[in-house]
Amino acid sequence: MDLKWRKSSRSGTGNGNCVEVATNVAGMVAVRDSKNPDGPMLTASPAEWRAFLSTVRQA
């Protein structure tokens, strides 16, 4: 599967702790560790992803 991954604009901290996100994956959102691009990825529905982002932003 050829996905177009993107990093957060806030990932430039240089600590290597970044995730990448690809959207429109059969209607899902995919997330992976940028240090391991060939490793596993998590998928979530758009609603689950929005709930996750909302929770993270409140923290």
C-alpha positions as CSV (number, residue, x, y, z in Angstrom):
1,M,0.0,0.0,0.0
2,D,1.5,3.3,-1.1
3,L,0.5,5.9,1.5
4,K,1.3,9.6,1.7
5,W,2.6,10.0,5.2
6,R,3.0,13.4,7.0
7,K,4.5,14.5,10.2
8,S,3.2,17.1,12.6
9,S,4.6,20.6,12.1
10,R,5.5,20.4,15.8
11,S,7.8,17.4,15.2
12,G,10.9,19.5,14.6
13,T,12.1,19.3,18.2
14,G,14.9,17.0,17.2
15,N,14.2,14.4,19.9
16,G,13.2,11.7,17.4
17,N,9.9,11.0,19.0
18,C,7.6,11.6,16.1
19,V,4.6,9.9,14.5
20,E,3.4,10.1,11.0
21,V,-0.2,10.1,9.8
22,A,-1.8,9.0,6.5
23,T,-5.5,9.8,5.9
24,N,-7.9,8.4,3.4
25,V,-6.8,4.8,3.9
26,A,-10.0,3.0,2.9
27,G,-11.8,5.6,5.0
28,M,-9.4,5.2,7.9
29,V,-6.5,7.1,9.5
30,A,-3.2,5.3,9.8
31,V,-0.5,6.2,12.3
32,R,3.1,4.9,12.5
33,D,6.4,5.6,14.3
34,S,8.6,7.8,12.1
35,K,11.7,6.0,13.3
36,N,10.3,2.7,12.0
37,P,8.5,3.3,8.8
38,D,8.5,-0.3,7.8
39,G,7.0,-1.4,11.2
40,P,3.4,-1.7,12.2
41,M,0.8,1.0,11.9
42,L,-2.3,1.6,13.9
43,T,-5.6,2.5,12.2
44,A,-8.6,4.4,13.5
45,S,-11.9,5.6,12.0
46,P,-12.1,9.4,11.4
47,A,-14.4,9.7,14.5
48,E,-11.9,7.8,16.7
49,W,-9.0,9.9,15.4
50,R,-10.9,13.1,16.2
51,A,-11.7,11.9,19.7
52,F,-8.0,11.0,20.2
53,L,-6.9,14.4,19.0
54,S,-9.4,16.2,21.2
55,T,-8.1,14.3,24.2
56,V,-4.5,15.0,23.4
57,R,-5.2,18.7,23.0
58,Q,-6.9,18.9,26.4
59,A,-3.8,17.3,28.1
